Every structure is written in structure tokens, then in C-alpha cells.
Amino acid sequence: MNENNPEAESIISSLESEMAVANLEKRGLYAVGIAILAGDILRSALAAGVPYSLAREMATDFWKAEMLADTVAALIREAELGDEDED
């Protein structure tokens, strides 16, 4: 698009904002799902007789690993998009 066209800039800016909001909503839903699964891990471990401190650690480890994976994936996507913009 023509860099001197203010309407084009406005459209691009609007699309970027909409995409950022959609991505945030998707990541929020992912986080909720991970929280539910972490709770299930805690409950299942306790029901199986695992001591609370160990069960909590298991659930916490799962939460951290999944949220870190999501964060890293998001950073990689952003970096790839940045590389495409430079081309």
C-alpha cells in the first residue's frame, strides 16, 4: 500500500488492533483451560493419596510449563511476523 495514504494507515492500524485483541482473547481462553487442567491434576493427585505439597507442586509445574510454552510460542510468532514485515 501507499505509505502516504492516511486512510490505508488507519485501516492497517485498526486491523492490527483487532488482531491483538483477538490474540489476547485466545490466550486468555488458553490460560483458563490450563488453570482447569492444573486444578484437575491437583484433585486427581490428592484423590490418589499424593501428599498435598507434592500434588500442589505437580499442578504448579504443569501450569508453569504450559504458560511458558504459550508465551514462547507467542514471542516466536511475533518475531516471525516482524521478519516478514522487514522483507
C-alpha positions in Angstrom: 0.0 0.0 0.0 1.0 3.6 -0.5 2.8 4.8 2.7 1.5 8.3 2.1 -2.2 7.3 2.2 -3.6 8.2 5.7 -6.7 6.0 5.1 -4.5 3.0 4.4 -2.5 3.7 7.6 -5.8 3.9 9.6 -7.1 0.6 8.1 -3.8 -1.1 8.9 -3.7 0.3 12.4 -7.3 -0.8 13.0 -6.6 -4.3 11.7 -3.5 -4.6 13.9 -5.6 -3.6 17.0 -8.3 -6.1 16.2 -5.8 -8.9 15.7 -4.1 -8.0 19.0 -7.4 -8.1 20.9 -8.3 -11.5 19.2 -4.9 -12.9 20.2 -5.3 -11.7 23.8 -8.8 -13.3 24.0 -7.4 -16.6 22.6 -4.5 -16.6 25.1 -7.0 -15.8 27.9 -9.1 -18.8 27.0 -6.0 -20.9 26.8 -5.0 -19.8 30.3 -8.4 -20.6 31.7 -8.2 -24.1 30.2 -4.7 -24.6 31.7 -6.0 -23.5 35.1 -8.8 -26.0 34.9 -6.4 -28.8 34.0 -4.0 -27.8 36.8 -6.9 -28.0 39.2 -7.8 -31.4 37.9 -4.2 -32.5 38.4 -4.3 -31.3 42.0 -7.6 -33.0 42.7 -6.6 -36.3 41.0 -3.3 -36.4 42.8 -4.9 -35.8 46.1 -7.6 -38.5 45.4 -4.7 -40.9 44.6 -3.2 -40.2 48.0 -0.4 -37.9 46.9 0.6 -35.5 49.8 -0.8 -32.0 49.3 2.6 -30.3 48.9 3.6 -32.7 46.2 0.3 -32.5 44.4 0.4 -28.7 44.5 3.9 -28.8 43.1 2.8 -31.1 40.3 -0.1 -28.8 39.4 2.2 -25.8 39.6 4.8 -27.4 37.4 2.2 -28.2 34.8 0.8 -24.6 34.9 4.3 -23.0 34.6 5.3 -25.3 31.7 2.2 -24.7 29.7 2.1 -21.0 30.3 5.8 -20.7 29.4 5.2 -22.7 26.2 2.3 -20.4 25.3 4.5 -17.3 26.0 7.4 -18.6 24.0 5.1 -19.5 21.1 3.6 -16.0 21.1 7.1 -14.5 21.1 8.2 -16.7 18.2 5.0 -15.7 16.2 5.7 -12.0 16.8 9.3 -12.4 15.8 8.3 -14.2 12.6 5.8 -11.5 11.8 8.5 -8.9 12.3 10.8 -10.8 9.9 8.0 -10.8 7.3 7.5 -7.1 7.7 11.2 -6.4 7.0 11.1 -8.4 3.7 
